[in-house]
């Protein structure tokens, strides 16, 4: 019997209660976590912005740890392996899964929404979701490898098609995603331009590799045009509040990659601007197992590091949500189990 957090109904607090972890299915393993990540998506799920949430559910999709049990059909992992999990279980059979694009699988099951997730020290995970973690990668980095660094690798490298010396705008740069995006852009040879509304975070953003910082509450596209005559890539992590300014920050032929949407409202698209500048807008969702492996490799090579703002007890999860909403945290939030 362990403690687990439950979302029993939409727009309610997470409730902590006893939970009997079931035996893993034949194709699952039981992972004992050191840490589980807390994502803004968890808050959106709590507030009713995610479809297909099977209530009650254990939230959380940032999962890592050591395998302590394995189902009889598990073939690629064994007890005591260190693993990091995708934020979903892919079907493994559709055209997307078979082509290595399992993040687009229409049949995937999302941890913390359609199936129980990481707000419990022990969690059952299908082996199709797992990759092995290099020995020199910290548990903290492994916990955020799929949803943060793996997701960013996919957005910047695969969807954004970054090349050496590209200028990359990162909105929400002081948030838990943005602080890792700065490092990722730098590691891939680009020039990070950080947009943030949090003045108190600027010094740390420079330390992480930001080459320029702009105020996201102003028309920063005008300042960016002075810095680099526009950016090659705009990594949009915020949504409606910064979308238009980010679009106007692009060079001709530049591309916007949208990975975040803090307020799920529609944005206006200036079609003439997009056409005349030959710009493109692409959504990027989650990460694949290859992205996850590449992100862990960057961690193991010390090219990026996990930036953790708070390590909390599971009982403090609702307070952590409030801290995240009020922008009081620099980096990510982790639930600590050990």
LOSEMAR-542775 format. One record per residue (C-alpha): residue number from 1; residue in one letter; x, y, z. Coordinates in Angstrom, 2 decimals, m for minus. Each point is the difference from the previous one (the first is absolute). Example, Ala and Ser with C-alpha at 12.3 -4.5 7.8 and 13.67 -1.06 7.14 Angstrom:
% LOSEMAR-542775
kolmar i: 1; aa: A; X: 12.30; Y: m4.50; Z: 7.80
kolmar i: 2; aa: S; X: 1.37; Y: 3.44; Z: m0.66
% end
This chain:
% LOSEMAR-542775
kolmar i: 1; aa: X; X: 0.00; Y: 0.00; Z: 0.00
kolmar i: 2; aa: X; X: 1.40; Y: 3.41; Z: m1.01
kolmar i: 3; aa: X; X: m1.20; Y: 3.59; Z: m0.03
kolmar i: 4; aa: X; X: m1.19; Y: 1.33; Z: m3.36
kolmar i: 5; aa: X; X: m1.54; Y: 3.21; Z: m1.25
kolmar i: 6; aa: X; X: m3.40; Y: m0.24; Z: m1.68
kolmar i: 7; aa: X; X: m2.01; Y: 2.36; Z: m2.17
kolmar i: 8; aa: X; X: m3.55; Y: m1.04; Z: 0.83
kolmar i: 9; aa: X; X: m1.83; Y: 2.75; Z: m1.86
kolmar i: 10; aa: X; X: 0.81; Y: 2.92; Z: m2.25
kolmar i: 11; aa: X; X: 0.80; Y: 3.34; Z: 1.70
kolmar i: 12; aa: X; X: 0.70; Y: m1.70; Z: 3.33
kolmar i: 13; aa: X; X: 3.20; Y: m0.33; Z: 2.04
kolmar i: 14; aa: X; X: 2.19; Y: m3.08; Z: m0.23
kolmar i: 15; aa: X; X: m0.95; Y: m2.38; Z: 2.83
kolmar i: 16; aa: X; X: 2.65; Y: m2.17; Z: 1.67
kolmar i: 17; aa: X; X: m1.10; Y: m3.45; Z: 1.10
kolmar i: 18; aa: X; X: 1.20; Y: m3.56; Z: 0.35
kolmar i: 19; aa: X; X: 0.45; Y: m1.98; Z: m3.20
kolmar i: 20; aa: X; X: 0.71; Y: m3.66; Z: m0.61
kolmar i: 21; aa: X; X: 2.22; Y: m0.21; Z: m3.07
kolmar i: 22; aa: X; X: m1.32; Y: m2.80; Z: m2.24
kolmar i: 23; aa: X; X: 2.24; Y: m2.72; Z: m1.37
kolmar i: 24; aa: X; X: 1.51; Y: 0.98; Z: m3.37
kolmar i: 25; aa: X; X: m1.70; Y: m1.44; Z: m3.07
kolmar i: 26; aa: X; X: 1.91; Y: m2.46; Z: m2.18
kolmar i: 27; aa: X; X: 1.51; Y: 2.82; Z: m2.12
kolmar i: 28; aa: X; X: 0.58; Y: 2.42; Z: 2.90
kolmar i: 29; aa: X; X: 2.60; Y: 0.67; Z: 2.64
kolmar i: 30; aa: X; X: m0.38; Y: 1.59; Z: 3.43
kolmar i: 31; aa: X; X: 2.28; Y: 3.01; Z: 0.37
kolmar i: 32; aa: X; X: 1.08; Y: 1.27; Z: 3.42
kolmar i: 33; aa: X; X: 0.49; Y: 3.73; Z: m0.40
kolmar i: 34; aa: X; X: 2.46; Y: 2.29; Z: 1.71
kolmar i: 35; aa: X; X: m1.69; Y: 3.03; Z: m1.54
kolmar i: 36; aa: X; X: m3.03; Y: 0.77; Z: m2.10
kolmar i: 37; aa: X; X: m0.36; Y: 3.26; Z: m1.87
kolmar i: 38; aa: X; X: m2.85; Y: 2.49; Z: 0.32
kolmar i: 39; aa: X; X: m1.02; Y: 1.62; Z: m3.29
kolmar i: 40; aa: X; X: m2.25; Y: 2.95; Z: m0.84
kolmar i: 41; aa: X; X: m1.98; Y: m2.48; Z: m2.07
kolmar i: 42; aa: X; X: m0.98; Y: m1.64; Z: 3.31
kolmar i: 43; aa: X; X: m1.63; Y: 3.30; Z: 0.97
kolmar i: 44; aa: X; X: m1.80; Y: 0.22; Z: m3.35
kolmar i: 45; aa: X; X: m1.26; Y: m3.55; Z: 0.52
kolmar i: 46; aa: X; X: m1.23; Y: 0.91; Z: 3.48
kolmar i: 47; aa: X; X: m1.81; Y: 3.01; Z: m1.46
kolmar i: 48; aa: X; X: m1.77; Y: m1.98; Z: m2.70
kolmar i: 49; aa: X; X: 1.99; Y: 0.97; Z: m3.09
kolmar i: 50; aa: X; X: 1.06; Y: m3.53; Z: m0.98
kolmar i: 51; aa: X; X: m2.38; Y: m2.39; Z: m1.74
kolmar i: 52; aa: X; X: m0.49; Y: m3.64; Z: 0.93
kolmar i: 53; aa: X; X: 0.92; Y: 0.18; Z: 3.68
kolmar i: 54; aa: X; X: m1.12; Y: m3.16; Z: 1.77
kolmar i: 55; aa: X; X: m0.94; Y: 1.04; Z: 3.52
kolmar i: 56; aa: X; X: 1.06; Y: m0.76; Z: 2.64
kolmar i: 57; aa: X; X: 3.58; Y: m0.04; Z: m1.23
kolmar i: 58; aa: X; X: 3.50; Y: 0.29; Z: 1.45
kolmar i: 59; aa: X; X: 1.48; Y: 3.04; Z: m1.80
kolmar i: 60; aa: X; X: 3.56; Y: 0.46; Z: m1.18
kolmar i: 61; aa: X; X: 1.82; Y: m1.07; Z: m3.14
kolmar i: 62; aa: X; X: 3.68; Y: 0.68; Z: 0.79
kolmar i: 63; aa: X; X: 1.16; Y: m3.43; Z: 1.12
kolmar i: 64; aa: X; X: 3.42; Y: m1.50; Z: 0.78
kolmar i: 65; aa: X; X: 1.48; Y: m2.53; Z: 2.34
kolmar i: 66; aa: X; X: 1.19; Y: m3.55; Z: 0.49
kolmar i: 67; aa: X; X: m1.89; Y: m3.10; Z: m1.12
kolmar i: 68; aa: X; X: m1.03; Y: m2.12; Z: 2.98
kolmar i: 69; aa: X; X: m2.43; Y: m2.41; Z: m1.73
kolmar i: 70; aa: X; X: m0.45; Y: m1.18; Z: m3.58
kolmar i: 71; aa: X; X: m2.90; Y: m1.72; Z: m1.80
kolmar i: 72; aa: X; X: 0.63; Y: m3.38; Z: m1.58
kolmar i: 73; aa: X; X: 0.06; Y: 1.34; Z: m3.59
kolmar i: 74; aa: X; X: 2.43; Y: 2.85; Z: 0.64
kolmar i: 75; aa: X; X: 3.09; Y: m0.68; Z: m2.11
kolmar i: 76; aa: X; X: 2.06; Y: 3.18; Z: m0.27
kolmar i: 77; aa: X; X: 0.29; Y: 0.94; Z: 3.68
kolmar i: 78; aa: X; X: 0.82; Y: m1.74; Z: 3.23
kolmar i: 79; aa: X; X: m0.21; Y: 0.64; Z: 3.74
kolmar i: 80; aa: X; X: 2.40; Y: 2.72; Z: 1.22
kolmar i: 81; aa: X; X: 0.18; Y: 1.74; Z: m3.39
kolmar i: 82; aa: X; X: m0.20; Y: 3.78; Z: 0.23
kolmar i: 83; aa: X; X: m2.67; Y: 1.30; Z: m2.36
kolmar i: 84; aa: X; X: m1.71; Y: 3.16; Z: m1.16
kolmar i: 85; aa: X; X: m3.48; Y: m0.09; Z: m1.50
kolmar i: 86; aa: X; X: m1.79; Y: 1.76; Z: m2.81
kolmar i: 87; aa: X; X: m3.02; Y: 1.95; Z: 1.21
kolmar i: 88; aa: X; X: m2.31; Y: m2.47; Z: m1.74
kolmar i: 89; aa: X; X: m0.34; Y: m3.65; Z: m1.02
kolmar i: 90; aa: X; X: 0.10; Y: m0.34; Z: m3.80
kolmar i: 91; aa: X; X: m1.96; Y: m2.78; Z: m1.69
kolmar i: 92; aa: X; X: 3.15; Y: m1.24; Z: m1.76
kolmar i: 93; aa: X; X: m1.92; Y: m1.15; Z: m3.08
kolmar i: 94; aa: X; X: m1.28; Y: 3.03; Z: m1.93
kolmar i: 95; aa: X; X: 1.77; Y: 1.72; Z: m2.90
kolmar i: 96; aa: X; X: 1.38; Y: 2.68; Z: 2.32
kolmar i: 97; aa: X; X: 1.42; Y: m2.43; Z: 2.53
kolmar i: 98; aa: X; X: 1.52; Y: m2.17; Z: m2.72
kolmar i: 99; aa: X; X: 1.70; Y: 3.02; Z: m1.60
kolmar i: 100; aa: X; X: 1.53; Y: 1.29; Z: 3.26
kolmar i: 101; aa: X; X: m2.58; Y: 2.77; Z: 0.41
kolmar i: 102; aa: X; X: m1.77; Y: m1.54; Z: 2.96
kolmar i: 103; aa: X; X: m0.68; Y: 3.47; Z: 1.46
kolmar i: 104; aa: X; X: m2.70; Y: 0.30; Z: m2.70
kolmar i: 105; aa: X; X: m1.61; Y: m3.36; Z: 0.82
kolmar i: 106; aa: X; X: m3.78; Y: 0.53; Z: m0.02
kolmar i: 107; aa: X; X: m0.49; Y: m2.92; Z: 2.39
kolmar i: 108; aa: X; X: 2.53; Y: 0.99; Z: 2.67
kolmar i: 109; aa: X; X: m1.01; Y: 0.14; Z: 3.66
kolmar i: 110; aa: X; X: 1.29; Y: 2.97; Z: 1.96
kolmar i: 111; aa: X; X: 1.32; Y: m0.50; Z: 3.53
kolmar i: 112; aa: X; X: m1.89; Y: 2.08; Z: 2.53
kolmar i: 113; aa: X; X: m3.02; Y: 0.39; Z: m2.28
kolmar i: 114; aa: X; X: m1.25; Y: m3.21; Z: m1.59
kolmar i: 115; aa: X; X: 2.12; Y: m2.26; Z: 2.24
kolmar i: 116; aa: X; X: 1.56; Y: 0.43; Z: 3.45
kolmar i: 117; aa: X; X: 3.19; Y: 2.01; Z: 0.09
kolmar i: 118; aa: X; X: 2.92; Y: 1.03; Z: 2.14
kolmar i: 119; aa: X; X: m1.44; Y: 1.52; Z: 3.18
kolmar i: 120; aa: X; X: 0.88; Y: m3.23; Z: 1.79
kolmar i: 121; aa: X; X: 3.40; Y: m1.44; Z: 0.84
kolmar i: 122; aa: X; X: m0.86; Y: m3.19; Z: m1.86
kolmar i: 123; aa: X; X: m1.49; Y: 0.08; Z: m3.48
kolmar i: 124; aa: X; X: m0.66; Y: m2.68; Z: m2.60
kolmar i: 125; aa: X; X: 1.33; Y: 0.83; Z: m3.46
kolmar i: 126; aa: X; X: m0.28; Y: m1.84; Z: m3.30
kolmar i: 127; aa: X; X: 3.45; Y: m0.93; Z: m1.28
kolmar i: 128; aa: X; X: m0.78; Y: 1.73; Z: m3.34
kolmar i: 129; aa: X; X: 0.22; Y: 3.32; Z: 1.87
kolmar i: 130; aa: X; X: 3.43; Y: m0.54; Z: 1.53
kolmar i: 131; aa: X; X: 3.63; Y: 0.74; Z: m0.79
kolmar i: 132; aa: X; X: 3.03; Y: m0.81; Z: 2.13
kolmar i: 133; aa: X; X: 1.72; Y: 2.83; Z: 1.85
kolmar i: 134; aa: X; X: 3.81; Y: 0.41; Z: m0.22
kolmar i: 135; aa: X; X: 1.74; Y: m0.53; Z: 3.34
kolmar i: 136; aa: X; X: 1.33; Y: 3.55; Z: 0.24
kolmar i: 137; aa: X; X: m3.40; Y: 1.68; Z: m0.51
kolmar i: 138; aa: X; X: m1.61; Y: 1.22; Z: 3.21
kolmar i: 139; aa: X; X: m3.42; Y: m1.16; Z: 1.13
kolmar i: 140; aa: X; X: m1.16; Y: 3.62; Z: m0.25
kolmar i: 141; aa: X; X: 1.01; Y: 0.23; Z: m3.65
kolmar i: 142; aa: X; X: m1.55; Y: m3.38; Z: m0.77
kolmar i: 143; aa: X; X: m3.32; Y: 1.09; Z: 1.51
kolmar i: 144; aa: X; X: m0.39; Y: 2.93; Z: m2.40
kolmar i: 145; aa: X; X: 1.65; Y: m1.63; Z: m3.02
kolmar i: 146; aa: X; X: m3.15; Y: m0.86; Z: m1.94
kolmar i: 147; aa: X; X: m2.29; Y: 2.94; Z: 0.68
kolmar i: 148; aa: X; X: 2.65; Y: 2.73; Z: 0.13
kolmar i: 149; aa: X; X: 3.34; Y: m0.72; Z: m1.61
kolmar i: 150; aa: X; X: m1.20; Y: m2.75; Z: m2.34
kolmar i: 151; aa: X; X: m2.98; Y: 2.11; Z: m1.02
kolmar i: 152; aa: X; X: 2.34; Y: 2.95; Z: m0.62
kolmar i: 153; aa: X; X: 2.37; Y: m2.14; Z: m2.05
kolmar i: 154; aa: X; X: m2.92; Y: m0.98; Z: m2.20
kolmar i: 155; aa: X; X: m1.24; Y: 3.59; Z: m0.31
kolmar i: 156; aa: X; X: 3.38; Y: 1.63; Z: m0.66
kolmar i: 157; aa: X; X: 1.87; Y: m2.68; Z: m1.92
kolmar i: 158; aa: X; X: m2.72; Y: m2.00; Z: m1.77
kolmar i: 159; aa: X; X: m2.85; Y: 2.47; Z: m0.49
kolmar i: 160; aa: X; X: 2.05; Y: 3.21; Z: 0.10
kolmar i: 161; aa: X; X: 2.85; Y: m1.47; Z: m2.07
kolmar i: 162; aa: X; X: 2.59; Y: 2.12; Z: 1.79
kolmar i: 163; aa: X; X: 3.33; Y: 0.46; Z: m1.71
kolmar i: 164; aa: X; X: 3.22; Y: 1.43; Z: 1.39
kolmar i: 165; aa: X; X: m0.12; Y: 3.76; Z: 0.65
kolmar i: 166; aa: X; X: m3.79; Y: 0.26; Z: m0.25
kolmar i: 167; aa: X; X: m1.55; Y: 2.69; Z: 2.19
kolmar i: 168; aa: X; X: m2.75; Y: m1.54; Z: 2.14
kolmar i: 169; aa: X; X: m2.60; Y: 1.96; Z: 1.97
kolmar i: 170; aa: X; X: m1.27; Y: m1.76; Z: 3.13
kolmar i: 171; aa: X; X: m3.15; Y: 1.36; Z: 1.62
kolmar i: 172; aa: X; X: m0.77; Y: m0.76; Z: 3.63
kolmar i: 173; aa: X; X: 3.76; Y: m0.27; Z: 0.37
kolmar i: 174; aa: X; X: m0.09; Y: 0.28; Z: 3.79
kolmar i: 175; aa: X; X: m2.37; Y: m2.96; Z: 0.35
kolmar i: 176; aa: X; X: 0.77; Y: m3.65; Z: 0.53
kolmar i: 177; aa: X; X: 0.06; Y: m0.69; Z: m3.74
kolmar i: 178; aa: X; X: 1.73; Y: 3.21; Z: m1.04
kolmar i: 179; aa: X; X: 3.05; Y: m0.40; Z: 2.24
kolmar i: 180; aa: X; X: 0.72; Y: m3.35; Z: m1.63
kolmar i: 181; aa: X; X: m0.75; Y: 1.30; Z: m3.51
kolmar i: 182; aa: X; X: 2.77; Y: 2.59; Z: 0.38
kolmar i: 183; aa: X; X: 2.47; Y: m2.77; Z: 0.79
kolmar i: 184; aa: X; X: m1.27; Y: m2.23; Z: m2.80
kolmar i: 185; aa: X; X: 0.32; Y: 2.75; Z: m2.64
kolmar i: 186; aa: X; X: 3.53; Y: 0.74; Z: 1.19
kolmar i: 187; aa: X; X: 0.94; Y: m3.70; Z: m0.02
kolmar i: 188; aa: X; X: m1.26; Y: m0.32; Z: m3.59
kolmar i: 189; aa: X; X: 2.06; Y: 2.96; Z: m1.17
kolmar i: 190; aa: X; X: m2.63; Y: 2.74; Z: m0.04
kolmar i: 191; aa: X; X: m0.25; Y: 3.47; Z: 1.50
kolmar i: 192; aa: X; X: m2.73; Y: 0.15; Z: 2.69
kolmar i: 193; aa: X; X: m2.07; Y: 3.18; Z: 0.39
kolmar i: 194; aa: X; X: m2.05; Y: m0.22; Z: 3.20
kolmar i: 195; aa: X; X: m3.36; Y: 1.75; Z: 0.41
kolmar i: 196; aa: X; X: m1.21; Y: 0.30; Z: 3.59
kolmar i: 197; aa: X; X: m2.16; Y: 2.23; Z: 2.18
kolmar i: 198; aa: X; X: 1.97; Y: m0.91; Z: 3.16
kolmar i: 199; aa: X; X: 2.80; Y: 2.51; Z: 0.48
kolmar i: 200; aa: X; X: 1.30; Y: m1.88; Z: 3.05
kolmar i: 201; aa: X; X: 0.88; Y: m3.00; Z: m2.18
kolmar i: 202; aa: X; X: 2.13; Y: 1.82; Z: m2.57
kolmar i: 203; aa: X; X: 3.41; Y: m0.52; Z: 1.62
kolmar i: 204; aa: X; X: m0.56; Y: m3.76; Z: 0.22
kolmar i: 205; aa: X; X: m1.20; Y: m0.15; Z: m3.62
kolmar i: 206; aa: X; X: 3.27; Y: 1.56; Z: m1.14
kolmar i: 207; aa: X; X: 1.88; Y: m2.59; Z: 2.05
kolmar i: 208; aa: X; X: m1.88; Y: m2.78; Z: m1.79
kolmar i: 209; aa: X; X: 1.09; Y: 1.32; Z: m3.40
kolmar i: 210; aa: X; X: m2.52; Y: 2.65; Z: m1.07
kolmar i: 211; aa: X; X: 1.81; Y: 2.45; Z: m2.28
kolmar i: 212; aa: X; X: m2.75; Y: 2.62; Z: 0.07
kolmar i: 213; aa: X; X: m3.03; Y: 0.56; Z: 2.24
kolmar i: 214; aa: X; X: m3.12; Y: 1.91; Z: m1.03
kolmar i: 215; aa: X; X: m3.03; Y: 1.06; Z: 2.03
kolmar i: 216; aa: X; X: m2.97; Y: m2.15; Z: m1.00
kolmar i: 217; aa: X; X: m2.48; Y: 2.64; Z: 1.21
kolmar i: 218; aa: X; X: 1.24; Y: 2.42; Z: m2.70
kolmar i: 219; aa: X; X: 0.10; Y: m0.15; Z: m3.81
kolmar i: 220; aa: X; X: 3.20; Y: m2.03; Z: 0.11
kolmar i: 221; aa: X; X: m0.19; Y: m0.75; Z: m3.72
kolmar i: 222; aa: X; X: 1.25; Y: 3.54; Z: m0.64
kolmar i: 223; aa: X; X: 3.00; Y: m0.54; Z: 2.26
kolmar i: 224; aa: X; X: 0.77; Y: m3.36; Z: m1.59
kolmar i: 225; aa: X; X: 0.09; Y: 1.57; Z: m3.43
kolmar i: 226; aa: X; X: 2.80; Y: 2.23; Z: 1.31
kolmar i: 227; aa: X; X: 1.89; Y: m2.92; Z: 1.54
kolmar i: 228; aa: X; X: 0.04; Y: m2.44; Z: m2.90
kolmar i: 229; aa: X; X: m2.39; Y: 1.33; Z: m2.65
kolmar i: 230; aa: X; X: m2.41; Y: m2.69; Z: 1.17
kolmar i: 231; aa: X; X: 0.33; Y: m3.59; Z: 1.18
kolmar i: 232; aa: X; X: 0.20; Y: m3.23; Z: m1.93
kolmar i: 233; aa: X; X: m2.16; Y: m1.84; Z: 2.52
kolmar i: 234; aa: X; X: m2.56; Y: 1.21; Z: 2.54
kolmar i: 235; aa: X; X: m0.65; Y: m2.59; Z: 2.69
kolmar i: 236; aa: X; X: m3.42; Y: 0.96; Z: 1.32
kolmar i: 237; aa: X; X: m0.58; Y: m1.43; Z: 3.48
kolmar i: 238; aa: X; X: m2.65; Y: 2.49; Z: 1.20
kolmar i: 239; aa: X; X: m2.74; Y: 0.35; Z: m2.62
kolmar i: 240; aa: X; X: m2.45; Y: 2.85; Z: m0.42
kolmar i: 241; aa: X; X: 1.94; Y: 2.54; Z: 2.08
kolmar i: 242; aa: X; X: 3.12; Y: m0.09; Z: m2.15
kolmar i: 243; aa: X; X: m1.01; Y: m1.76; Z: m3.23
kolmar i: 244; aa: X; X: m0.42; Y: 3.06; Z: m2.23
kolmar i: 245; aa: X; X: 3.22; Y: 1.65; Z: 1.17
kolmar i: 246; aa: X; X: 1.91; Y: m3.24; Z: m0.53
kolmar i: 247; aa: X; X: m1.39; Y: m0.36; Z: m3.51
kolmar i: 248; aa: X; X: 1.08; Y: 3.54; Z: m0.82
kolmar i: 249; aa: X; X: 3.48; Y: m0.78; Z: 1.33
kolmar i: 250; aa: X; X: 0.70; Y: m2.52; Z: m2.78
kolmar i: 251; aa: X; X: 2.37; Y: 0.63; Z: m2.87
kolmar i: 252; aa: X; X: m1.25; Y: m0.70; Z: m3.52
kolmar i: 253; aa: X; X: m0.16; Y: m3.77; Z: m0.26
kolmar i: 254; aa: X; X: m0.01; Y: m0.32; Z: 3.78
kolmar i: 255; aa: X; X: m2.05; Y: m2.60; Z: 1.81
kolmar i: 256; aa: X; X: m2.03; Y: 0.05; Z: 3.17
kolmar i: 257; aa: X; X: m0.28; Y: m3.15; Z: 2.10
kolmar i: 258; aa: X; X: m2.91; Y: 0.03; Z: 2.43
kolmar i: 259; aa: X; X: 0.38; Y: m2.20; Z: 3.07
kolmar i: 260; aa: X; X: m1.98; Y: 1.83; Z: 2.70
kolmar i: 261; aa: X; X: m3.38; Y: 1.61; Z: 0.51
kolmar i: 262; aa: X; X: m0.52; Y: 1.28; Z: 3.54
kolmar i: 263; aa: X; X: m3.43; Y: 1.42; Z: m0.80
kolmar i: 264; aa: X; X: m1.90; Y: m2.23; Z: m2.44
kolmar i: 265; aa: X; X: m1.48; Y: 2.84; Z: m2.08
kolmar i: 266; aa: X; X: 0.30; Y: 0.45; Z: m3.79
kolmar i: 267; aa: X; X: 2.54; Y: 2.41; Z: m1.46
kolmar i: 268; aa: X; X: m0.29; Y: 2.25; Z: m3.04
kolmar i: 269; aa: X; X: 2.07; Y: m0.90; Z: m3.05
kolmar i: 270; aa: X; X: 1.22; Y: 2.85; Z: m2.24
kolmar i: 271; aa: X; X: m0.06; Y: m2.04; Z: m3.20
kolmar i: 272; aa: X; X: 1.48; Y: 2.74; Z: m2.16
kolmar i: 273; aa: X; X: 3.05; Y: 0.24; Z: 2.25
kolmar i: 274; aa: X; X: 0.51; Y: m3.76; Z: m0.05
kolmar i: 275; aa: X; X: m0.31; Y: m0.16; Z: m3.79
kolmar i: 276; aa: X; X: 2.20; Y: 3.00; Z: m0.79
kolmar i: 277; aa: X; X: 2.81; Y: m1.16; Z: 2.30
kolmar i: 278; aa: X; X: m0.28; Y: m3.68; Z: m0.90
kolmar i: 279; aa: X; X: m0.27; Y: m0.93; Z: 3.66
kolmar i: 280; aa: X; X: m1.23; Y: m3.33; Z: 1.34
kolmar i: 281; aa: X; X: m1.79; Y: m0.94; Z: 3.21
kolmar i: 282; aa: X; X: 0.26; Y: m3.52; Z: 1.34
kolmar i: 283; aa: X; X: m1.30; Y: m1.70; Z: 3.09
kolmar i: 284; aa: X; X: 2.29; Y: m2.37; Z: 1.88
kolmar i: 285; aa: X; X: m1.38; Y: m2.52; Z: 2.46
kolmar i: 286; aa: X; X: 1.88; Y: m1.93; Z: 2.63
kolmar i: 287; aa: X; X: 3.01; Y: m2.18; Z: m0.82
kolmar i: 288; aa: X; X: 0.81; Y: m3.33; Z: m1.58
kolmar i: 289; aa: X; X: 2.24; Y: m2.64; Z: 1.51
kolmar i: 290; aa: X; X: 2.80; Y: 1.19; Z: m2.27
kolmar i: 291; aa: X; X: m0.47; Y: 3.58; Z: 1.25
kolmar i: 292; aa: X; X: 0.07; Y: m1.28; Z: 3.57
kolmar i: 293; aa: X; X: 3.25; Y: m1.88; Z: m0.63
kolmar i: 294; aa: X; X: 1.60; Y: 3.06; Z: m1.62
kolmar i: 295; aa: X; X: m1.02; Y: 2.23; Z: 2.91
kolmar i: 296; aa: X; X: 1.47; Y: m2.45; Z: 2.51
kolmar i: 297; aa: X; X: 3.18; Y: m0.11; Z: m2.09
kolmar i: 298; aa: X; X: 0.30; Y: 3.79; Z: 0.19
kolmar i: 299; aa: X; X: m0.39; Y: m0.29; Z: 3.78
kolmar i: 300; aa: X; X: 2.63; Y: m2.72; Z: 0.19
kolmar i: 301; aa: X; X: 2.42; Y: 2.19; Z: m2.00
kolmar i: 302; aa: X; X: m0.62; Y: 2.92; Z: 2.41
kolmar i: 303; aa: X; X: m1.31; Y: 2.18; Z: m2.84
kolmar i: 304; aa: X; X: m3.24; Y: 0.65; Z: 1.86
kolmar i: 305; aa: X; X: m0.94; Y: m0.28; Z: 3.66
kolmar i: 306; aa: X; X: m3.26; Y: m0.31; Z: 1.87
kolmar i: 307; aa: X; X: m1.13; Y: 3.29; Z: 1.56
kolmar i: 308; aa: X; X: m2.15; Y: m0.86; Z: 3.01
kolmar i: 309; aa: X; X: m1.73; Y: 2.81; Z: 1.87
kolmar i: 310; aa: X; X: m1.80; Y: m2.01; Z: 2.67
kolmar i: 311; aa: X; X: 0.08; Y: m3.54; Z: 1.36
kolmar i: 312; aa: X; X: m3.20; Y: m0.64; Z: 1.88
kolmar i: 313; aa: X; X: m1.72; Y: m2.66; Z: 2.03
kolmar i: 314; aa: X; X: m3.06; Y: m1.46; Z: m1.70
kolmar i: 315; aa: X; X: m2.16; Y: 1.60; Z: 2.70
kolmar i: 316; aa: X; X: 1.07; Y: 3.45; Z: m1.26
kolmar i: 317; aa: X; X: m1.17; Y: m0.48; Z: m3.59
kolmar i: 318; aa: X; X: m2.86; Y: 2.51; Z: 0.12
kolmar i: 319; aa: X; X: 2.28; Y: 2.70; Z: 1.40
kolmar i: 320; aa: X; X: 2.48; Y: m0.76; Z: m2.78
kolmar i: 321; aa: X; X: m2.73; Y: 0.57; Z: m2.59
kolmar i: 322; aa: X; X: m0.61; Y: 3.46; Z: 1.51
kolmar i: 323; aa: X; X: 3.72; Y: 0.81; Z: m0.10
kolmar i: 324; aa: X; X: 0.13; Y: m0.99; Z: m3.67
kolmar i: 325; aa: X; X: m3.04; Y: 2.10; Z: m0.86
kolmar i: 326; aa: X; X: 1.51; Y: 3.00; Z: 1.78
kolmar i: 327; aa: X; X: 3.41; Y: m0.38; Z: m1.73
kolmar i: 328; aa: X; X: 1.82; Y: m0.41; Z: 3.30
kolmar i: 329; aa: X; X: 2.25; Y: m2.84; Z: m1.19
kolmar i: 330; aa: X; X: 3.14; Y: 0.06; Z: m2.12
kolmar i: 331; aa: X; X: 0.16; Y: m3.38; Z: m1.71
kolmar i: 332; aa: X; X: m2.06; Y: m3.14; Z: 0.47
kolmar i: 333; aa: X; X: m1.84; Y: m1.47; Z: 2.96
kolmar i: 334; aa: X; X: 0.71; Y: m3.56; Z: 1.08
kolmar i: 335; aa: X; X: m1.81; Y: m2.24; Z: 2.46
kolmar i: 336; aa: X; X: 2.65; Y: m1.69; Z: 2.13
kolmar i: 337; aa: X; X: m0.70; Y: m3.55; Z: 1.18
kolmar i: 338; aa: X; X: 3.25; Y: m1.03; Z: 1.70
% end
